[in-house]
Amino acid sequence: MAADAKQSPALLDPTSFHSFRFVSRELDARGHVTLRYALDEQISFVEEFDLPVGVALREADIERSQGLLSLLHWVAGVSYFKTALPPHVSCETGAPPPAVARLLEALYSEGLGELAYTNGLSGLPRPKFPSASSSPAPAPSGDAAGETGGLGLGLGLERVLVPVGGGKDSAVALEIVRRSGLELALFSVGDAPPIARTVAAAELPRLLARRTLDPGLAALNRAGALNGHIPITAIVSCVALLTAALNGFDAVVMANERSASAGNVSWDGVDVNHQFSKGRRAELLLNAAVAEIAGGPRLFSVLRPASELAIARAFARMERYHAAFTSCNAIFRIDPALRAASWCCECPKCRFVFLVLAPFSSPAHLREVFGRDLLAEEGQFDGFALLTATGGHKPFECVGEEQESLAAIRLLAEDPRWCEHSVLRRLETEVLPLYSSQVGDPREVLALSEQHDVPTALMADVRAVLGA
């Protein structure tokens, strides 16, 4: 009989496990989801979600949702698989369809690239997922699915759900959708203070889901389980898709920018990318997986054409959110004792958001938002330089491409409000000369890309909000 995770041994040897098991999944009429997993026959896990449903689900509703429930079960399992990275997986509830299997193999390998790299492993995990078909369709390429918007608003896209995380990106995304006139509701997993403040500032309805990790996971980590970053955006996307389906929404509109597709460091033959599940390749794989599921809502990112710098320019004009948002991930730490109350002002994310907002903001306003003027603090120089990969690789955080940081520095160097700040002066004299003038050209960085899947009819709103 398998032991619960909370009853795990005092010391854990991750290499001792052979298989990660997908044991069972249930959805009840109240929207309560139970997902069960196990490592061999020794350690079992239970993860739970409480999804918002207006009325009790009928048996037919639950039956129709089984495909999306299965997808969530498979994707959310990465949180427990990563404790040991066993070489085999066992899908005891049935093998996934071909496109779902391809998605899972990417999430359980490249999606755990940062974890493997930072734990000093010999390479990426490469579990092979069984497929329910022996003749899968071709995997999507980076050019698949209509780069300029193959979905179209004329194909039943009327009610959309926009996940919010409390940062600048989701605020810009929801304002683009609001401008389009589509019926809109917000969505979140959990109600962290920045999320609650953003929802209040938006003055829009919100569907709130709650996630409960297996309570024994922390004990396993202390006992020697492997720990590190997981592809969390993929999990949130699957929760949003299931919630959207149960509440009659046609699409989930994400706030993932084009910068998320760029990796941090090359290792084991791949680009290790902190934001892998926010990137376009993961989005294409997820869309292909959802296409195999009857009744699955669409999913696309309305910010995919834009750089973080362009999003920051748009957000700088949205003052209603400036007192609400916080992008610092220290607020979202699992352990409440380690959570920050606001901007920590010491992490790469804080520095990057400060840097990309600065060209479109005054020093006084950013001091009001962050509580400090980071470009005036000499001790911040190395951290800002690292955002350009000067002194190492781009940090493992949700930060933009190196060229975006260079573009922001170039803009600030010509801005009389900022050009005398001590850190900015050093970035201008010590970092910019390392790169040709073509690298980090602000005009190129701010331009919208054609590599996206935004419906054509939404692009006018995208350009209106993200334009100069």
Secondary structure, 3 states (H helix, E strand, C coil): CCEEHHHCCCCCCHHHCCEEEEEEEEECCCCEEEEEEEECCCEEEEEEEECCCCCCCCHHHHHHCHHHHHHHHHHHCHHHHCCCCCCEEEECCCCCCHHHHHHHHHHCCHHHHHHHHHCCCCCCCCCCCCCCCCCCCCCCCCCCCCCECCCCCCCCCCEEEEECCCCHHHHHHHHHHHHHCCEEEEEEECCCHHHHHHHHHHCCCEEEEEEECCCCHHHHHHHCCCCCCCCHHHHHHHHHHHHHHHCCCCEEEECCCHHHHCCCEEECCEEECCCHHHCHHHHHHHHHHHHCCCCCCEEEECCCCCCHHHHHHHHHCCHHHCCCCCCCHHHHCCCHHHCCCCCCCCCHHHHHHHHHHHHHCCHHHHHHHHCCCHHHCHHHHHHHHHCCCCCCCCCCCCCCCHHHHHHHHHHHHCCCCCCCCHHHHHHHHHHHHHCCCCCCCHHHHHCCCCCECCCHHHHHHHHHHHCC
